[in-house]
Structure formats: C-alpha cells, structure tokens
Amino acid sequence: MLGIQTSVTCPWCGTYYAIHPTTTNCKNCGGILPKGNSKELGEKPSLPPRQLPKKFKQKVMLWKNTKAFIGFIFIIVGIPTILAFGFGLIFCILGYFLFKSGRAEGKEKIMALENGIATEGEILDVSFDTSESINGRNPYQIRYIFADKNGQQQMDTVKSWDDNNAFREKGDKIWVVYVPENPQQSSPWPPMV
C-alpha cells in the first residue's frame, strides 16, 4: 500500500513513477505532475493558452476515447465487408456516428485544458464506476464542484484508473479549468488518468 501512496502516474504521457520525483514536471513529456497525496492545492495552472503534450491529445482524441476508438474499428471492419457481404454499410454508418461523438467529447476536454480559466474546486466524492470494467477493475469516478466566473456552482465528474485516487477524500481541494462560455466543459488540472 505504501507504494501506491508514494507513486505517481503522469497524466499526460502515462509514465509511472514508483516514488514521486522531486521535480514538478514529467521527465519524459515535460507535463506537470499531480501533487501527490498531500492535502495542499498545488501550483495554479498557467494562463491560457496552454501547450499540451502531443501524445496526450492523441490519447484523448482516439486511443483512450472509447467511443471514437470503437467507431474507428467499426469503420475499418465495415469498409471491406460492404463489398463482401453488403451489410458493412451499417458498420460504417454506426462507426461514423460513434467516432464523431467521441471526437466531440475529446475536443471539449482539450478545449478546457488548453483554453480554460483556472479556479479552485473541491472533491464531492470518490467512488467506483461499476458500469465499466477492465480485467476485473473498475475506474474511480470523482465528482467535483467549482464556482464559475459568475459565482454559479458547477458540478462535473471525471473517470480515472489511477489507484492513488483511493486516497482522495471529500473536501480535498483541486484546480479546475473550464471554458467560460460553457462551464460544463471542465477538467481537473492536471488531468486525472
């Protein structure tokens, strides 16, 4: 259990550090590392626009984006089966709409991280999302709240596979970046993986 408490995973490139490094940035991609398990808020995000690592954008837009990835696979499978079986068109159409929906969600997250304004947020609760499972593991579901520039309370949820989230508690402070024109487009900073 001690290993999990002292470890950190870079949210940008996925590099795992068994012991939290003394630097604030990842040695591989240069992205800002999470603060670890301390109750301190950490360093405020820089002013927008922020430069995000290219690998992270690719993960958000396709490789770690379930809808977009499944849509992509459906399109790849559907194209050759159009000629062979004739029903491949259904796969292509379904794949197109899944891919398009997943990409739109990915763009919202990227927009918040690159151009969002920073505000202080608070964790409401941490639970397991039992609707999703990989190798018998469920991701953590972290609900958080923040106030937008008009003082309106906004709530959002993020999924994360990092076991360090087991040490997050209700009331913990986090940085949140959000799009001022649409506060529902938000993300913790640095993002949770």
N, C-alpha and C positions, 0 to 999 in steps of 0.2 A: 504494500500500500504506500510505503514511503516513496517508491519510485514514481508513482503516479503524481503524488503531491509535489515533487520537485521537478518533474518533467514538464516540457512544453513542446507543442507542435506549432510550427509556423503556419498561420492561416493562409498565407499567400502561395507557398510552394509545397507545403506538406512535410518539410524537413522536421524530423523528430529529434529533440534534444533530451537525453536522459536526465541531464541536470541543466536547469535554466542557466543560459550563458550570462556572463556579466555585461554583455553589450545589449543595447535595446533593439538592435536590428539583426535580422537573419544573416548569417554568414554566406548563404547561397544566393538569395534573391535580393537582399537589402531591405525587405519589407519589415515593418515594425512588428515586434513580437508582443504577444499578450503579456500583461504584467505579472502573470503567475497567480498564485493563490493569496496574495496579500490583499487586504481589505482597502488598500489605497486606490484612488481613482486612476492614477497613471497620467501620462502626458497627454495633453489636449491635442486632437488632430490638427494638422496644419490647415491653413486657409485653402479653399478650393481655387483652381482645380488641382487635384492631387494626382500624381502619376502612380498608377497601379502596375504591379509586375505583369508582364505579358502572359506568363503561364497561368496566373490566377484568372485573368479574363477568359482564357480558353477553357479552364475548368468550369467557370460559372456559365459560360455560353453553351458548352456541349458536354464535356466529359463527366462532370458532376451534376449535370442538369438532366434529371430522369426523363422528363417529357421530351426534351429536344433529342436526347440520345435514342430513346425508343422510336421517336418519329424518324430519325435518320436511318435506323435499322429497317424500319418498315419500308421506307423509300428504296433502300438498297435491295431488299428482298423483293419488293413489288415490281421494280422495273424489269428484271428478266422474266418474271412469271406472267407479265402481260402477254408476251408473245407465246410462251409455252402453254399456259393454262387459261388465259383470258380473264381470270379473276384478280390478277395482280393490280389492276387499276384501283380496286378497293383498298389494298395495302398502301398504294401510293397516295391516294386521297387522304386516308386516315393518318398516314405518316406525315404528310404535308401540314395538316392542322395541328398535330401534336408538336411537330418541330417548330412551327410558327408560334404557338402558345408558350412553349418552353423558352424560346429565344426572347420573347417579350418579357417574361419574368426575369430572365438573366439580365436584360438591358436595364430593367428597373433597379436591380441590385447594384449594377455597375454605376448607374447614374447617381445613386445615393452615395456610394463610396467615393466617386471622383468629384462630384459637384455639390454634395450635400453640406449643409451647415451643421456645425457641431453643437450639441447641447448635452447636458448631464441627464442620464437616465437611471432608472432603478429596476432591478430584477423583481418581478412579482412572484414567480415560482419556477421551479425546475422539476420536470417530470419526464417520464419515458413516453415516446410516441410509439404506441403498440401497433399502429397501422402500417408500420414499415419495419422490416427485419432483414438483416444480412448475417448469415452464419449464426443465427440464434440471438443476435444482438439487436437491440433497438436503439435508435438515436435519442439523444436528450432533446427535449423541447423546452426552450427557455422563453418565457413570456416576460416582456419588459414594458415599461411605461416611460414617457418623456413628455415635456411640455414644448409645443411648437412656439414660433416667434410671437403668436397672438395669445399665448398663455393657455391654449386649449390642450387638454390632456390627450395624448395619442398612445395607443397600445399596439404592439406588434409581437410576433413570435418568430423565432429562428430555430432551426434544427441543427444539431451538432453531434458528431460522433466521438468527440474528444472526451476521454474519461475524466479529465480534470474538471469537467462541468459538474461532477458529483459533489465537488467542494464549494460550488456556488450556492448562495443562500438568498432567501427572500430579503430584500432590503439592500443587497450589495449594489454599489454604485458602478455604473459603466458609462462610457462615452457612446453617444448615438449620433449618427449623421443622417440627415433627412433632407429631402427635396422640399424647399419652402412652398412651392406651388402645389405640391401634393404630399403632405406629411405622411401618408400611408406608405410612401416609398422611403423606407428607413433601413438602417443596418447598424448593429453594434460596431464600434471601432476599437481595435482592429476586429475584423470579422471573426465569427466563431466557426470553427471547422468541425 
